[in-house]
Amino acid sequence: MTPDNDYDEKLWFEHKGCDGKHYFLGNPHTFPGRMWAWCPVKESSFFVSKSEILKTSDQAEYWIKGFLSGNEPQPPADENGDVNFESKDYLDWKDKIKDFNLSGHWD
């Protein structure tokens, strides 16, 4: 549970599973792309992925973009920690990053 004033009312979104505005709280540190949010109707926090969000405030849309960018997994590297930007693994990773930023799910 969180106090009513523990979230920014500008960071609202509508969730597929519950009516009304919900608010972002931060990172739940569960897995990449998952966001921590507050439901005032149920007076409960929960975890949400971008694919579960129907509508957002402009501020929340930018918050999500920044959150997902910061949650992107590292690109594949060789045994020396170097990234080969022309490798199939790297090109596949870039495609996964595009999908991740659209859905919030990392496969």
N, C-alpha and C positions, 0 to 999 in steps of 0.2 A: 504494500500500500504506500501511497505517496501523498504528501500534503497537497491541497488544491493549488498552492502557489509554487509548486516545485517544477513547473513546466512553463514554457513560453507559449502563450495563446496564439502567437503568429505562426507557430509550427504545427498547424492542424492538418488532418487528413480524414477522409471518409474511408472506412474499412468495409470490405465485402461482407463480413459476417456480423456487423453490428451497426445500427443506425446512429446518426449523429457524428459530431466531431470528436476525433481522438487526437492525442498530442504526443510528439516525440520526446523521449526522455534521454536517449543516448544509445550507447553500445552495450548490449547484454553480454558480450564476450562469449557467445555460444559457438557460432561458426560464421564464416564470411558472408556478408550481406544481410544478416539478421539484425533488426533494429528493435530497441526497447521502447515501448509506448505505454500510454495511459488511456484508459477508458473511464470517463467520468460517470457514465451510466451504471457500469458494474462496479465502480470504485476499485479498479484493479489494474495492475500493470500486466502487459503481455508482450510477446515477441511477434514481429511482423516482417514479412518480406515485401519487396516492391510489388510483386505480382498480386498481392492481396489488397492493394490500395486502388481505390476508384477515382478519387479526386483529392487535390491538395491546394493549399494556399501557395502563392508564388514563393514565399519564403521557404516553405517546406519542400517544394520542388528542388530548390537549390541546396537545401540541407541534405536531401537524399542523394543528389549528384555528388556532393562532397563526401558524404559518408561512404558511398559505394566506391568512389575513387580511392579513398583511404583504406578500404577493405580488400582491394584487388590483391590476390595472391602474387607472389614474386614470379617472374618469368623463369622458365627452365634454364638451368645452368649446367655446365660440365663439371667434372671433378675438381677443377681449379676455381670454380665459382664464376667463370666467364659465360656470358650469354652470346650465342651465335644467332645474330639477328636474321640470318637467312635460312636457318634450319627449319625442318618440318615441325619439330616440337615447338619452336618459337611461333611460327605462323599459326599453328593450331591453338596455341595459348592466346594469341591476339584475337582469334575468332571467339574463343571462350570468354575473353574479357568483354567483347561487344555484347554477347548474350547476357553475361553477368550484370552489366550496367542497364540492360533492358528489364531483366526479371528480378535481380537480386539473389539468384540461385547460382551456386557454383557446383558444377557436376564433376 
